[in-house]
Every structure is written in C-alpha cells, then in structure tokens.
Amino acid sequence: MVDGRSRRGMLVAVVSMLLVAGLASGVTTAGAGDAAVETDTRTDTDVGWTTAVDADVDGTATTPQTTDRPTVGQQAIAARNDEPGAVTLTFEYDIPSSVEALRVNVPVTSLSGISVEEMDGFERTEQGWFRWDGETETPSFSLRLAVSDSLADGVRGVERDGWALVSEPNSRVQVRAPGQPIRTRSFEVAADEPGYADSHLAYLGDYDRRDVTVADENATFILGAEGVDPARATDFLRTANERFDLGIQRERVTVFVIPLREEETADIEAATVDTAFWIGSSELALDETGSVFAHEYVHTRLGPTGRDDATWLTEATAEYYGRVFALNDGVGSYDACLDGLRATEYAPDEQAVVLSERRTWRGTTAHYGKGAHVLAALDAQIQRRTGGERSLRDVFDGRSDPFQNYEAFRAAVIEVSGDEDLGPWLDRYVTTDDLPPLPENPRYYVAASTVDTDGDGMENGAELDQNRHPFVEGEGPTVATVTSVDDTTTAPTATDDADDRTEPTTAEQGTTGTTGNAPGFGVGIVVAAVATLLVGVRVWTKP
C-alpha cells in the first residue's frame, strides 16, 4: 500500500485542460508561479448592458423566472473531430423577443490552443466577445480546443482512441432588455456520437452507466474504463450521505471513471467540477485513507470553502474530511490516517508556510498538508472546549457560500465554540508558521456514532462509551472522555495539544458517542493563465 502522504491530492494549479465554467465571474484561483489573472470584470454600466443571472445551479432553480424577466437559453455541445488533436464545443442560444441586443464573453478564447471555428449570427467585436446580429433566431459559435493523448501534456483536454474528456469554458451573457435577464444553461454531447455530459464535464466515447440512489440522492457512474466495479465507491457514498452529511443536499453526483492506467495518474489523479468529478479506475477501490474518491466527494459537498486569506480552506477541508470519512468507513488504518494528516511547518519545499499568506504555499502542496493538520487540531479544540457538544462540522453545517476571508472563518469558529480564547489559538497556526501537535485521541476522529468501523460488532459510539478504540478491533480501554479544557480536576492522559496538556478522564463530566450535534457531515497539472479564469475546480495531484 502506498504511504498515505504520497497519495495526498493537492490543488497546485487549475488544470489548463479543465476549462471549467465558473458560476461567477471575477474569481481568481492562484497556482504555482504566482499566476494570477482575473476574468473580464466589465460591469453593467457599459451602455445599458445587463449580465444574465444563472437560473439553474446544481440542478435547482434558484432564481424565479417571470414574464418580465427575459430568459436566454444557452446550450453547449461537445463533439470529437474526424482528425485527432482537437475537440469542438458549439454554443447555441435561444433568445426571447424582449431582448434587444446580446453579447457573450468567453475569456479563454484569448489563450493558445483555442480557436474560433464557425459563427452563425455572431460577430467578434473584441477579444473574448461575441455579439449577436439581432436577427438570427438561433445564433451559435464553435470553439476548437486542442487536446493531447496525455494528461500531463494535455493542452485543453485529453483524447485517446475511442474517447476524450473535456470541460465547458467559463462564459457570461449580457443583454439589453427590460428587467433582470436570466440564463439557463446545459452541456451535452453531440447527438450523433456516444458520450455523457454533466456539470460542465463531458466524456466522449462508449461507456457503461450505473445509477444508484443513496440517501435520496442520485449518483451516476459513467464507466469509460472496462471491467470496473463501482460497488465499493457506492458503499462509501451510501455511508457518507447517510452519516457524514453536512446539511448540504445534492440532487445528484456524477462520477466519470476514465480509462487510464494507474501509472498514468502518477501526477494527476482527479478533478471536481461542482457536483461531478473524474477519476481513474484504480481510485474506485478506496484502499487507503488518502482516498482520492473520498476527497473529491467532499468537494462535491462543500465546493470552495474560503476566499482571499481563507483560500487554503477549500483543499484543507477536503483533505481533512476526506481522510476522516474514509477512515470511518473502514478504509485504511487509524495509524495511516494520522500519518497522512501529520504535516510540518516547512513541507513540502522547506519553506515556512503561513496559511493566511498564499504566497508562502502557492505552487506547493502545503495548504493541503498543513491545512488539514490545523483543521484536525482545531476540531479537537472545539470538541474539548464544548465538552463534545460541538465540533468543526458545525462551522460548515449547511453553508452554501465560502467564507469571504479568514476573519469570517475565525468569527464562525468562535461562535460555534462559544470561546473567544479560541481566536488567538487559531491565529497562531493560521497567521504564523507554527504548527499544533496533531491530536492522537481517536475520539476526535469519529464522524458517526452508529458506524462500526473496526467490524467488531460494536458501533463507534458504544466503543467510546466503554473507552474502547473505535478504529482498532478489540483494543481498549484507550479513549479518554471529552470534557472542557477548563476542567483540570482529574488526572491527565495524553498530550494532544501543546496548549492543552491535560485531558480529563472522568466520564460523568463529558459526553459520549458521536462528536458534535450537527446532522452529520455534509467541492493540476499545468499552471497557465487560464487558471484564474475558472471557478469550482479542485484537482488532485501527487507531490
């Protein structure tokens, strides 16, 4: 089994291959080399143009459509070409009569490897902009995206004999019309060829499809690889949806399993776009706590969790909870989980890492490693300070928007814990290069009390009640009771934190069973300027 740390997925940069449609403009994603470019941020003050609001996000209508609000339909269609080396994306528009003028912005058209092939009813007015002629009923334009047969060398996608994988570029529609315009959007595969598209990802080629329902949610596996069985991954989804949910319901999750050999994913393992992600077939096995599948699943739940000086949270949460959820579902060992979460202040490039200062970890794996480590310690702190009544899960419970900055995250942590002193504790490990000791008490890593992780016939909560180890069959008594850090009247056990050297063991003073009171827990390759034109992409690479 590969060491957990060597399998840790890292967002070093957004893949140039994944020209993914963002749901908002002007959002940047930084990668290695300090690449930082924003999308076109033109505002609606430009001679009466109004940006259309997306009406359909994640399959759920979020903006009411009324007769006085014009609705523009956008359909993106992916198709392979007769000659290898490129994939064509065609954008078609259904424009209501109330729209006087319309223009579309596709920023990536300024990049190499992308060319405009055809236009019907549109003309290019300036870089990245297409303007409707006002007459054509169903105007369209086509983009040609260069692709390669290698993930590592892919320019805008990957293509092999028999299949290809591409994603939809970010785009924006502006109109001149009365009322706030609405855009509906879809992404499809051309009708005359096999394939499947969802959530801005498209697999072009023959495939098998497996649909399963887990906890009232639909999971679709698109199996481009032959002879693979998603049974283990389905079991994980079932447990995660029922036991680890964070109050965030999804109508569906789509998993694209592409036909890659394990050695081909040595550097690039997976990527998530909104509620869909692709993985190689070997990742369906879920054979270690650093599971790519579990990491990407968390991304489909949370999406981006932090911006500005809290950007590190997006990958830190997926890394931390991906490992914890995998462990609770019986994947890997407890020691391997701790080993995978344990980081250093200076990993991986012998450079001091300050999570709130992106320049110190941009282009490295440090925001994954140190970020997950700090979240593990923070989770334990919240549980201790609330006597096990609250946990880090309460900080993210039901959130639909990322924390806009570190101060917002810090405030939420203090609110959940009810302890102002936790603010300075968190500052020490987020705004400096200090690193807290990693908690080793297994109690802090139990994600659900009703799961029997070690398969010994006793659920995790019952094992905690008896001071037994929930992740190691037959081991106990080893688990101290969670109590307030202010209670120091009983004998100390472990030194889980340098700032909290004692851990009371008197059972009647603490709670047992599952930690937290939320309903359960729950969104690289090559650096390019395009990285900052994309939103919602989370990528696994190997350091």
C-alpha positions in Angstrom: 0.0 0.0 0.0 1.3 3.4 -0.9 2.0 5.7 2.0 -0.9 8.0 2.7 1.2 11.2 2.4 2.4 10.3 -1.0 -1.2 10.0 -2.2 -2.4 13.3 -0.9 -4.2 15.2 -3.5 -3.1 18.8 -4.0 -4.5 21.8 -5.8 -1.2 23.1 -7.1 -2.9 24.8 -10.0 -6.1 24.6 -12.0 -5.5 22.4 -15.0 -5.3 24.1 -18.3 -7.1 21.0 -19.6 -10.2 21.8 -17.4 -11.6 24.9 -18.9 -14.4 24.7 -16.5 -17.4 27.0 -16.4 -17.5 29.1 -13.2 -20.7 30.2 -11.7 -19.4 33.7 -11.0 -17.1 36.0 -12.8 -14.0 37.8 -11.4 -13.0 34.9 -9.1 -9.3 34.0 -9.2 -7.6 30.8 -8.5 -3.9 31.0 -7.9 -1.4 28.4 -8.9 2.3 27.9 -8.9 4.5 30.6 -10.3 2.2 33.3 -8.9 0.0 33.2 -11.9 -2.9 35.5 -11.0 -5.2 36.9 -13.7 -8.8 37.8 -13.3 -11.6 37.3 -15.8 -13.0 40.2 -17.7 -14.7 42.2 -15.0 -16.7 44.5 -17.2 -19.7 45.9 -15.4 -23.3 46.5 -16.4 -22.6 50.3 -16.6 -21.4 49.8 -20.2 -24.2 51.4 -22.2 -27.1 49.6 -20.6 -25.8 46.0 -20.8 -27.0 43.8 -18.0 -25.4 40.5 -17.1 -27.8 37.5 -17.1 -28.1 35.6 -13.8 -27.8 31.8 -14.0 -31.2 30.4 -13.1 -30.1 26.8 -12.7 -27.3 25.9 -10.3 -26.7 22.3 -9.4 -30.0 21.3 -11.0 -32.1 23.5 -8.7 -33.8 26.7 -9.9 -32.5 29.5 -7.7 -33.9 32.5 -9.5 -37.6 32.8 -10.2 -38.5 33.1 -13.8 -41.3 35.6 -14.5 -42.7 37.1 -17.7 -41.0 40.4 -17.2 -37.6 38.7 -16.8 -36.2 37.6 -20.2 -34.7 34.1 -20.2 -31.8 33.3 -22.5 -31.1 29.6 -23.1 -27.5 28.5 -23.6 -26.7 25.1 -24.9 -23.0 23.9 -25.1 -22.5 20.8 -27.3 -19.2 18.8 -27.3 -18.1 16.7 -30.2 -14.9 14.9 -31.4 -13.5 15.7 -34.8 -12.6 13.4 -37.6 -8.9 14.4 -37.2 -7.4 13.7 -33.7 -5.9 16.5 -31.7 -8.9 18.8 -31.1 -12.5 18.7 -29.7 -15.2 21.1 -30.8 -17.5 23.0 -28.4 -20.5 24.7 -30.0 -22.6 27.3 -28.1 -26.2 27.8 -29.2 -28.6 30.4 -27.9 -32.3 30.7 -27.6 -33.1 34.4 -27.4 -36.5 35.8 -26.4 -38.2 38.6 -28.4 -37.8 41.1 -25.5 -34.0 41.0 -25.8 -32.9 43.9 -28.0 -29.2 43.0 -28.1 -27.0 40.2 -26.7 -23.3 39.5 -26.4 -21.3 36.6 -24.9 -17.9 36.7 -23.2 -15.7 33.6 -23.3 -12.4 34.8 -21.8 -10.4 31.6 -22.7 -10.6 32.4 -26.4 -7.6 34.6 -25.9 -5.4 31.6 -25.0 -3.3 29.5 -27.2 -4.8 26.1 -28.2 -8.3 27.6 -28.6 -9.6 28.9 -31.9 -13.0 30.1 -33.2 -14.1 27.8 -36.0 -17.6 29.0 -37.0 -20.1 31.7 -36.2 -23.7 31.9 -37.2 -25.5 35.1 -36.2 -22.5 36.3 -34.2 -19.5 38.5 -34.9 -16.4 39.0 -32.8 -16.3 42.6 -31.5 -13.2 42.4 -29.4 -11.0 39.8 -27.6 -13.2 37.2 -26.0 -16.5 38.8 -27.0 -19.2 37.7 -29.5 -22.1 39.9 -30.4 -25.5 38.7 -31.8 -26.6 40.2 -35.1 -30.1 40.8 -33.7 -31.7 38.7 -36.5 -30.6 35.1 -36.4 -33.2 33.1 -34.4 -30.8 30.5 -33.0 -27.3 32.1 -33.2 -24.2 30.0 -32.5 -20.4 29.9 -32.5 -18.0 27.0 -32.3 -14.6 26.7 -30.5 -11.9 24.3 -31.3 -9.9 23.1 -28.3 -6.5 21.5 -28.7 -6.2 18.2 -26.9 -3.5 15.6 -26.3 -3.3 11.9 -25.6 -1.5 12.6 -22.3 -2.9 14.1 -19.1 0.4 15.7 -18.3 0.7 17.2 -21.8 -2.9 17.9 -22.5 -3.4 21.4 -23.8 -7.2 21.8 -23.3 -8.3 18.2 -22.8 -7.3 14.6 -23.2 -8.1 12.4 -26.2 -7.4 8.7 -26.9 -8.5 6.2 -29.4 -12.2 5.8 -28.7 -12.7 8.5 -26.1 -12.0 12.1 -24.9 -12.6 14.2 -21.8 -13.2 18.0 -22.0 -15.0 20.6 -19.9 -17.0 23.7 -20.7 -15.3 27.1 -20.6 -16.5 29.9 -18.3 -18.8 32.2 -20.2 -21.0 35.2 -19.5 -24.1 36.5 -21.3 -25.1 40.2 -21.3 -28.2 41.7 -22.8 -30.1 44.9 -23.4 -33.6 44.2 -22.3 -36.2 45.3 -19.6 -35.9 43.5 -16.3 -33.1 41.3 -14.9 -32.2 38.7 -17.5 -31.9 35.0 -16.7 -29.7 32.4 -18.3 -30.5 28.7 -18.4 -27.6 26.5 -19.4 -27.0 22.9 -20.5 -23.9 20.9 -21.5 -24.4 18.0 -23.8 -22.6 15.6 -26.2 -23.4 15.8 -29.9 -26.4 13.6 -30.8 -24.6 11.6 -33.4 -21.9 10.2 -31.1 -21.7 8.3 -27.8 -20.9 10.2 -24.6 -22.2 11.8 -21.5 -22.0 15.3 -20.1 -23.0 16.8 -16.7 -21.9 19.7 -14.5 -19.6 21.1 -17.2 -17.7 17.9 -17.8 -18.1 15.8 -20.9 -16.9 12.2 -21.6 -16.9 11.5 -25.4 -16.9 7.8 -26.2 -18.5 4.5 -25.3 -19.3 3.9 -21.7 -21.4 1.9 -19.2 -23.7 3.8 -16.9 -24.7 2.8 -13.3 -27.3 4.8 -11.5 -27.8 4.4 -7.8 -29.9 6.2 -5.2 -28.2 6.8 -1.9 -30.0 8.7 0.9 -32.5 10.3 -1.5 -29.7 11.4 -3.8 -28.8 10.2 -7.2 -25.3 9.0 -8.0 -24.4 8.3 -11.6 -21.2 6.5 -12.5 -20.0 6.9 -16.1 -17.7 4.0 -16.7 -15.4 4.7 -19.6 -13.0 2.1 -18.2 -13.9 -1.5 -18.9 -14.3 -4.2 -16.2 -14.5 -1.8 -13.3 -17.0 -2.2 -10.4 -18.2 0.9 -8.5 -19.7 -1.2 -5.7 -17.1 -0.1 -3.0 -17.4 3.5 -4.1 -21.2 3.2 -3.9 -21.0 1.8 -0.4 -18.9 4.8 0.6 -21.4 7.2 -0.9 -24.2 5.5 0.9 -22.5 5.7 4.3 -21.3 9.3 3.6 -24.7 10.5 2.6 -26.5 8.9 5.5 -23.9 9.5 8.2 -21.4 12.2 7.2 -23.6 14.8 5.5 -23.1 18.5 6.5 -26.6 19.6 5.9 -26.0 20.2 2.2 -28.3 18.2 0.0 -27.4 17.4 -3.6 -29.8 16.2 -6.2 -27.1 14.2 -7.9 -23.4 13.4 -8.0 -21.8 12.3 -11.2 -18.5 10.3 -11.3 -16.6 9.9 -14.6 -14.3 6.9 -14.4 -11.9 7.3 -17.3 -9.9 4.5 -18.8 -6.4 5.4 -17.5 -3.8 3.0 -16.2 -2.6 3.6 -12.6 0.8 4.7 -13.7 -0.8 7.4 -15.9 -2.3 9.0 -12.8 1.0 9.2 -11.0 0.9 13.0 -11.1 -2.7 13.8 -11.8 -5.4 11.8 -10.0 -8.8 13.6 -10.2 -10.6 16.8 -10.6 -14.0 18.0 -9.3 -16.3 20.5 -11.0 -19.3 21.4 -9.0 -21.2 18.1 -8.4 -19.2 16.0 -10.8 -15.6 14.6 -10.8 -13.4 12.4 -12.8 -11.1 9.7 -11.5 -9.0 6.9 -12.9 -10.4 3.4 -12.5 -8.0 2.4 -9.8 -9.4 5.0 -7.4 -12.7 3.1 -7.2 -11.1 0.6 -4.8 -10.9 3.1 -1.8 -8.0 1.1 -0.4 -6.4 3.8 1.7 -7.4 6.7 4.0 -5.9 9.2 1.5 -8.6 8.1 -0.9 -9.0 10.3 -4.0 -12.6 9.3 -4.2 -13.4 10.5 -0.7 -11.5 13.8 -1.2 -13.5 14.6 -4.3 -16.7 13.6 -2.7 -16.1 16.2 0.0 -15.6 18.8 -2.8 -19.0 18.0 -4.3 -20.5 18.7 -0.9 -18.7 21.9 0.1 -17.3 23.4 -3.1 -15.0 26.3 -2.4 -15.0 27.0 1.3 -12.7 30.0 1.6 -11.6 33.0 -0.4 -8.9 35.7 0.0 -6.7 34.8 3.0 -9.0 31.8 3.7 -8.5 30.2 0.3 -6.5 27.4 1.9 -9.7 26.1 3.5 -11.1 24.7 0.2 -8.4 22.0 -0.1 -7.8 21.7 3.7 -11.4 20.7 4.3 -11.5 18.2 1.5 -8.2 16.7 2.7 -9.2 16.5 6.3 -12.7 15.3 6.0 -11.8 13.0 3.0 -9.4 11.1 5.2 -11.7 11.1 8.3 -14.7 9.9 6.3 -12.6 7.2 4.6 -11.3 6.0 8.0 -14.8 5.9 9.5 -16.0 3.9 6.5 -13.3 1.3 7.2 -10.8 2.4 4.6 -7.1 2.0 5.7 -5.9 2.1 9.3 -6.0 4.6 12.1 -2.3 5.0 12.1 -2.2 5.6 8.4 -4.9 8.2 8.7 -2.9 10.1 11.4 0.3 9.7 9.3 -1.5 11.2 6.3 -2.8 14.2 8.3 0.5 14.9 10.0 2.4 17.8 8.4 5.4 20.1 9.1 5.6 23.9 9.1 8.1 23.7 6.2 6.7 21.0 3.9 6.9 20.2 1.1 9.6 22.7 -0.1 11.5 23.5 3.1 9.7 26.9 3.1 7.9 28.4 6.1 4.2 28.0 5.5 1.7 30.6 6.7 -1.8 29.5 5.6 -3.2 33.0 5.5 -0.4 34.2 3.2 -1.0 32.4 -0.1 2.4 33.4 -1.4 4.1 31.0 1.1 2.3 27.9 -0.3 1.3 28.8 -3.8 2.5 26.2 -6.2 3.1 23.7 -3.4 1.1 21.1 -1.5 1.4 22.9 1.8 -2.1 24.3 2.1 -3.4 20.7 1.8 -0.9 19.2 4.3 -0.7 22.0 6.9 -4.3 23.0 6.3 -5.7 19.5 7.1 -3.4 19.2 10.1 -4.5 22.5 11.6 -8.2 21.6 11.0 -7.7 18.3 12.8 -6.3 20.2 15.8 -9.0 22.8 15.6 -11.7 20.2 15.5 -10.3 18.7 18.7 -10.1 22.1 20.3 -13.8 22.8 19.6 -14.8 19.4 20.9 -12.8 19.9 24.1 -14.0 23.4 24.8 -17.6 22.5 24.3 -17.5 19.2 26.2 -18.1 17.3 23.0 -21.3 19.2 22.2 -19.9 21.0 19.1 -17.3 20.3 16.5 -15.7 21.7 13.4 -18.6 20.3 11.4 -20.9 22.9 13.0 -18.7 25.6 11.4 -19.5 24.3 7.9 -23.0 22.9 8.6 -25.4 24.0 5.8 -23.1 26.7 4.4 -23.8 27.4 0.7 -21.2 30.2 0.3 -17.5 30.2 1.1 -16.0 32.3 3.9 -15.0 35.5 2.3 -11.8 35.8 4.3 -10.1 34.4 7.4 -11.7 36.8 9.7 -15.1 35.5 8.7 -14.0 31.9 9.3 -12.4 32.9 12.7 -15.6 34.5 13.8 -17.6 31.4 12.9 -15.2 29.2 14.9 -15.6 31.5 17.9 -19.4 31.5 17.6 -19.6 27.7 17.4 -17.2 27.1 20.3 -18.5 30.0 22.4 -14.9 30.7 23.4 -13.2 33.9 22.5 -9.9 32.4 23.5 -10.0 30.1 20.5 -9.5 33.1 18.2 -5.9 33.7 19.4 -5.2 29.9 19.3 -6.3 29.8 15.7 -4.4 32.9 14.8 -1.2 31.3 16.0 -1.5 28.4 13.5 -3.1 30.2 10.6 -1.3 33.6 10.5 2.2 32.3 11.5 4.3 29.2 10.5 3.6 27.5 13.8 2.0 24.0 13.7 0.0 22.5 16.6 0.6 18.9 17.7 -1.7 16.5 15.9 -4.4 15.1 18.2 -4.0 11.4 18.6 -7.0 10.5 20.7 -9.3 8.6 18.3 -12.4 10.1 19.9 -11.8 13.3 17.9 -12.0 11.5 14.6 -15.3 9.7 15.0 -17.6 11.0 12.3 -20.7 9.0 13.3 -21.6 7.0 16.4 -23.7 4.4 14.6 -20.9 3.2 12.3 -19.0 0.0 13.3 -15.6 1.0 11.7 -13.5 -1.9 13.0 -16.2 -4.5 12.4 -16.1 -6.0 15.9 -19.9 -5.9 16.3 -19.9 -2.7 18.4 -20.7 0.7 17.0 -18.3 3.5 17.4 -20.4 5.4 19.9 -20.7 2.3 22.1 -17.0 1.8 21.9 -16.4 5.3 23.0 -18.8 4.8 25.9 -16.6 1.9 27.1 -13.4 3.8 26.5 -12.5 1.4 23.7 -10.7 2.3 20.4 -13.4 2.6 17.7 -10.9 2.0 14.8 -8.9 -0.9 16.1 -10.7 -4.2 16.8 -10.5 -5.5 20.3 -8.3 -2.6 21.6 -9.2 -0.8 24.8 -9.6 0.9 27.2 -7.7 3.7 25.4 -10.1 6.5 24.8 -10.3 9.5 27.2 -13.5 11.3 27.7 -14.0 14.7 26.0 -14.5 17.4 28.6 -14.0 21.2 28.8 -10.4 22.3 28.6 -11.1 24.4 31.6 -11.7 21.3 33.7 -8.4 20.2 35.2 -9.6 18.4 38.3 -8.8 14.9 37.0 -5.7 13.1 36.0 -4.1 13.9 32.6 -3.8 11.2 29.9 -2.5 12.2 26.5 -0.8 15.4 25.4 -2.8 16.1 22.3 -2.0 19.8 22.2 0.8 21.9 23.4 -1.6 24.5 24.7 -3.8 21.8 26.5 -1.6 19.3 28.2 -4.2 17.7 30.3 -7.3 15.7 29.2 -9.7 14.8 32.0 -10.9 11.2 32.1 -13.9 11.4 34.4 -16.8 10.0 32.3 -19.6 11.8 34.1 -18.2 15.2 33.2 -18.3 14.7 29.5 -20.5 13.4 26.6 -20.1 10.2 24.8 -21.0 8.8 21.4 -20.7 10.9 18.2 -19.0 14.2 18.5 -20.8 17.4 17.5 -24.5 17.9 17.2 -24.8 18.6 13.5 -26.9 16.2 11.5 -23.7 14.8 10.0 -21.0 16.0 7.7 -22.0 17.3 4.6 -16.2 20.8 -3.9 -3.0 20.5 -11.6 -1.4 19.6 -13.7 0.0 22.6 -15.6 -0.1 26.2 -14.4 -1.5 28.6 -17.0 -3.0 32.0 -17.1 -6.3 30.2 -17.6 -6.1 29.0 -14.0 -7.7 32.2 -12.8 -10.5 32.2 -15.3 -12.0 29.1 -13.8 -14.2 28.6 -10.8 -15.1 25.4 -8.9 -12.2 23.2 -9.9 -10.5 21.1 -7.3 -7.7 18.9 -8.5 -5.7 16.0 -7.1 -2.0 15.7 -7.9 0.8 13.9 -6.3 3.7 15.8 -4.9 
